[in-house]
Amino acid sequence: MNCFSLYDLWKCSNQNFIYTNKLFYEIFFDTRCIINGKIGVYFCFEKNFDQAKNYINEAIEKQVIAIVSPFKINIKKCPILIYHNPIQLLQKFAKKYFSQFEHLKKIAITGSNGKTIVKEWLFQCLNDHYSIIHSPNNYNSQIGVPLAVLQTQYKHKIGIFECGISLPNEMKNIENIIQPHIGILTNINKKHVENFSCTKQLIEEKCLLFNNVKTIFCYCNNYFMYNFFKEKFKKQEIIIIGEKKFCDIQLCFFKKNYIYIRIFSKKYCFKVQIQNRNILFNLLILISVLYHLGFSTIAIQEKILRLQPITMCLKITHGIFNSMIMCDTYGLNLLSMKIAINKLKYLFNKKTIIIIIDSLLNKKSYFNLYKDIINFLNSIIVDHIFLIGQFKKKHKIISTNSISFFVSINSFINSFNKVNISNASILIKGYQIFKLKKFINTLENQSHNTLLEINLNSIYHNIKFFRNCLNKRTKIMAMVKANAYGISEYQIAKFLQYYKIDYLCVAYSDEGVILRQNGIYIPIMVMNISNNSYDDIINYNLEPEIYSLKILTIFLNKLKEKKYIKKKFSIHIKIDTGMHRLGFQKFEIHNLIKKIKKNMLYIDVKSIFTHLVATENKKDYNFILKQINLFEQCYKQIIEQLDCNPLKHVLNTHGVINYLNYQFDMVRIGIGIYGLLSNNNKHVLKNVITLKSKISQIICLKKGDSVGYNRIFIAKKNIKIGTLPIGYADGIFRKLGNTNFSVLINNKKIKIIGAICMDMMMINIKQNNYNEGQEVIIYGEKNSINNIAKLCETIPYEILTSISVRIKRIFIEI
Ligand SMILES: *Cc1c(COP(=O)(O)O)cnc(C)c1O
């Protein structure tokens, strides 16, 4: 593992020195992911002082060696380096470190799409010949690039780095760190190219990466861009790649499994396994770079046929024996291994099992990489490691964790004891995971062909959307009642905690208990408390919504009975301002205050809130304002007499959209997390939920044949129909049957016919050539839950919460 010295880090800051020769091995920038603090330095990138202080304290608790902070904070437990812009310091440090590898050939890749694929493919093709450092996953940002270059070692001969930008002026920094020799520009979005003048700035910005390179490879499919490049890069050798005649390397045409290309003046034909046009251009870039590096066309042909599919995705599912299974198909390198393990350890702090499979590397670098990974794993506790690859006895590896080596997939599968994975979280990592597909399917217990796919990137996007709407100090309470609107028992809550949501809210105390038992430590409000929930509330540190004097009295008695005086217990007061469900009416506030005053030793009013009756649109504007007005009177009355300062909150998802001025201290977001808004604003959120199934059987019907119960559907001509293994017991409303709704196959609408059965339904595939096993999207981005809700005369909430628990949930990150 690479090591760095505190002395060098301090020196980089140019402001003061540290007299120590202490070394560190890791850079932490996310306190959640510090597993073994004793080996690293924490860089605090937080801009809010209070929040930064919290993170720094957490890092100290985790015993980090030193801290870099943008704020002056007085700490004694470890050295602290104050630097106004820690990201900039990290970049300076990385640049300094990286500059010592003068012999390294550096390739930098940018563009709108295809960066990661081109990077991973180049790696796959070159690593037979050279020892390579390449950036992990999609670590291409202001932080990702420095972290990636800090992994470089003397043995590396080629560095391949992916570079992305989200704001102007960022590329300059990245160029300055890497100073690449070869630049690659993959595809720039079609949309962008059409209004080239508008996005000229973007392309110019991206091209800053190439200011000092020798050679540039540009994908280019229009004349404007061509001229732009030729104008701009007069000093550099520039190789234009694309379909047009003016290209230096041109895709002439492709037919079935062959592509015909022209490289300068010579024509070649290559056999390929790829059909997708956009991906073909990435392949063309790859071929161009290999050609430039001196590989013969025969060698190139052999390499491109061996390319491994790159799915690049992280998938998390529930497995057999109460295990959690995380499949990570990002390329294997040390940093990407660390990222995966950090996530696994954070999300599921259970028994940890790691399975690594990859035999793509050349034997020597392969062994070195495994050694590095095992060294890293020695610094954390793992229950068992399985390595599948080409091992030789002479390769001695010292591991403090228990470890098994396998030279073949079969020997691994035969000796793997599934019972041992009970209650474990399992990481399966490597490009070649697909070779373990059957094995993984048995672990995941994939007996059912229907899946509910939950896109975590979209959830993150949606939360960010709401954060951006709100003032900086406004907190977000995520409503995860009813198993997060029917989506998952505790996983969604866990991801929300990972995304640093401030508060969670459930309906009943047993839901809160499940969250606590699964490692959720952020505050949880419970809305409906009853006689048998008080013990759980107290034992699991849940925070009750107090909605009547009666329950306050019982709760206080319980606290007194348990002699609960370690600290004040947090409660939330609900005011009824018009919903007339639960809550104090205005006339009761006086007595409430009296009661609380008498018991200040036991309880702390953490928040006061009300619920608005109609926020989807502004139709009930006057009523809503009346509600808010009444609420504010009650709030004022309470805080004046109790002399406290509780959080004040009224808005739900649509409240934030339509009544943003009343965000107060916190908002309560539910349906918005899942990307479902009822009005035209819906495009601002991303789709989270996709329900998929597979055709289990296809049969042919003759004209006049009927389908399903009560012969609702009669074929008007000869057709083919397919049966899907999902029905009303899974939450597919019967209203959707009888040609009322269509599922999607390859984006094509296919009608549901006949009556929907309990566990199955039938679709009319007409004369389309589908096979059994064909994937079908029942709803998702293009086939929205909102439409279904309308058709069924209900709201998206009811559709979500009706998805049956027997449908397997899969969480993905792409
Ligand atoms: C469910 C609930 C919310 C969230 O509503 P959405 O419309 O899903 O955002 C907010 N507040 C209370 C009291 C709730 O019960």
The ligand as an SDF file (V2000), in Angstrom:
LIG
                    3D

 15 15  0  0  0  0  0  0  0  0999 V2000
  -46.9820   10.7150    5.2560 C   0  0  0  0  0  0  0  0  0  0  0  0
  -46.8160   12.0260    5.8520 C   0  0  0  0  0  0  0  0  0  0  0  0
  -46.0340   13.0170    5.2310 C   0  0  0  0  0  0  0  0  0  0  0  0
  -45.3810   12.8290    3.8960 C   0  0  0  0  0  0  0  0  0  0  0  0
  -46.2840   13.0590    2.8500 O   0  0  0  0  0  0  0  0  0  0  0  0
  -45.8490   13.0060    1.3140 P   0  0  0  0  0  0  0  0  0  0  0  0
  -46.9840   13.5060    0.5800 O   0  0  0  0  0  0  0  0  0  0  0  0
  -45.5540   11.5680    1.0150 O   0  0  0  0  0  0  0  0  0  0  0  0
  -44.6210   13.8320    1.1910 O   0  0  0  0  0  0  0  0  0  0  0  0
  -45.8020   14.1950    5.9130 C   0  0  0  0  0  0  0  0  0  0  0  0
  -46.3610   14.4070    7.1240 N   0  0  0  0  0  0  0  0  0  0  0  0
  -47.1370   13.5070    7.7370 C   0  0  0  0  0  0  0  0  0  0  0  0
  -47.7330   13.8110    9.0770 C   0  0  0  0  0  0  0  0  0  0  0  0
  -47.3910   12.2810    7.1230 C   0  0  0  0  0  0  0  0  0  0  0  0
  -48.1790   11.3840    7.7280 O   0  0  0  0  0  0  0  0  0  0  0  0
  1  2  1  0
  2  3  1  0
  2 14  2  0
  3  4  1  0
  3 10  2  0
  4  5  1  0
  5  6  1  0
  6  7  2  0
  6  8  1  0
  6  9  1  0
 10 11  1  0
 11 12  2  0
 12 13  1  0
 12 14  1  0
 14 15  1  0
M  END
$$$$
